[in-house]
């Protein structure tokens, strides 16, 4: 006899996501998914704007950002049953566009190839269970320095895109025209984000982008309205053009390593934070289907590089959905489905000016730099490498060089202060590799 519950959609969701065991409902999960979506949908405006600086087709990147975000979030929902959404990583997208392409001079095809290889290594580390061994062997101060340095780097790009920081032949950098429309509207957007975020408003970034874009449409003669809904733009200008072979040259190996390291710490830290917020992680940070979650996020990372959106990682904004009751993968599936719908709103992405997204870059920079409070500033052998790593990224305009100098300075200081026990094979090997890179390849 047929079970009357078998055709009930709620029963289907129960079998897939174990809603009752997680003490949640379909309604709660849908609300949580919509909440998470609102807090991270800004990426469909920010990511194309950043990647266009590398010469990529902004409309194609918009569609690919939506597609890859949708796929990765839905995969996380079904494979790991966790309320964790994924999207192109803030920080790594700026590293790709401004660091690899603009500063180092690589084409976007080669640069995205390097993103793919770094992400693929990240996936293999997860597949062969080496991920947490590496995390435990790279010093805490360097992890913090890397995170903070990327924060400073992308905040610097935000100030530059806004026009607050400009080039000066006398001092290298100087303050821009504070009275310009770009600076005024960009600054307004930044303060909207900070004020709303300080008041625990989860969609602060999205609200800021909308307000600044509407004002730009009214005040900026360069911004034109071209509708809201359209068929998705062509993506063939990006898909299939990644130069995987060209990115396997010795000069870009440091970039590949940096992508792997950043992905490793950023994603792992975010997953632990979200699962802890959801109350499903134990005191050691372990949670159900942990291996599946790590494989999904690392596989999605390499997928993002392959399809030209930059690395895809777990989003801390997932905590917004968790805070309103999201406890299962249904939350992530809802997020993914909403991103699929957004694909048909591509004219909106082209409408958003760069200065409307600058505040988001600076805001993310603030959040990342805040980790410096965890450095042991009373121990110079810990504080100095963290300081050098963080500061050299924006000063050298290269995340890789900041990572390299941080590792090298850490090994030197520990060796010559007699703190040999703080060193391990992993750190020493990485430092030696970077020294050899500087000797034989240069920066």
Steps between C-alpha positions, in 0.01 A plus 500: 500500500633847409609716790280814499803694611709398198367777276522763770777748417561554870558126536751513213687785667494307826663195341770705330579759767385338830309814600343356816830370630647848446195658671405714202228527233476561126373852565784583735759367256354703212506818708859422602599444137343828392678680786839358403432587135427863585824533697723358223324595175729805485761265351316506164584871478841503670660198334436610138618853586826368646571243229429753225813684618694199368337539158225242540152540352292640787169363371639149454654508849162604641330191357784268597503639855131417533537154345803389700357641825174316438670171416739510796232597754254235378777238500588590859135471597449153356846348563569631851153613619646817646359858489819626334493701177799546269598771250812657342731600782547864588874556529607237251302674225683825579832312518432358154393826334728757661789283615551236231368687197544874564814493716684193368385552143357154426200465270173409667512163324835413660403654834179300519700189412716566807182536708385163369827319579516647851139399559562152358784447746262617772252234386766227498606598853140447610462178301810342654429638850813718512301820550496511877861383527606807304278731704649370822857540374484856369555743790204684643664840454553439128141388452383823660749706303382348172133568578568855620729572207235401248259723691737797468557418133133494402421805719775684311332402173170628636652840583663508156181409312316768693766761416603579856852364438673599174849481354749779565841523327644672808368279780379193306156537662291797602142587577265556207236765434277467804230714339463275192175310445681165510648570841181646647273217386760231576549640851125515553475134405779409739340677795161346422661155525681575826200660669259222398751225584561657841126478557506129401317551170602197294443641150708814560722456192208440265307802631809718458555390139133562413493851653828612343402358160165683506676826590757439226221444249363842596826695537766328285464564123711187432241266652211396277192289567459210254218305659485235772413165343667341198614166371838400647797647311735277302773337713721365221735800530621348829415129507762289324761777490686422825870441419581196714827421324624860498443534873736210574819706471753536779442872541141453608558213744499741794157620392366144484636430849343820636159409355523159666601644838234771500228254394614258769467741791213714378263215421590282799453789741165593349363144513599470865342838582168418329467150648583636844234770460250232397587296809591188303876499565656338807772650721768387252324658203375172354150472353286246308604440136813706554694317228223558244489871587877538460494319167210708368658834591843407359352349182287813451813710540670332204174514302492878545851531362420275205189696402650844555339635819807475725511253790167407656504465879256477789341830601493632856170667403352153545484583871218743417280210391611293797407785735136481383477124536675340202636161604503278190609489139157618392615851593791472255277355228265799530799735470613321184155512340472873566834560329368314194205741486735800521668398172214669316575836667831561321424866398512588870858379531612726215322792664707488822806732487833396653478755780169346611685178587809668650341525843452121501871448433601730784246339735630149426851638555403624846357160594816321384745741663322464834667160540828679584370534856576127539874548440729473803648849473718442808704240312695670221572167330123461456397862450765590241416229241128580534572872459727448199257261332204735543673826412700381200192386311361850434847664498642255245160478328541122507350245736763240404790720607337567835460126562860435390657767723286388792620139479863601450501747790332243728770238437785753539367638828432159651843370397699792641304531823540133586130414465565192286200314644266746325630391160385200301579342164200663331598858594870451426429343160265782397751766610781331303282476190422872519870586549587295190222678311647841587854387407425334166178665384469830684173643623 
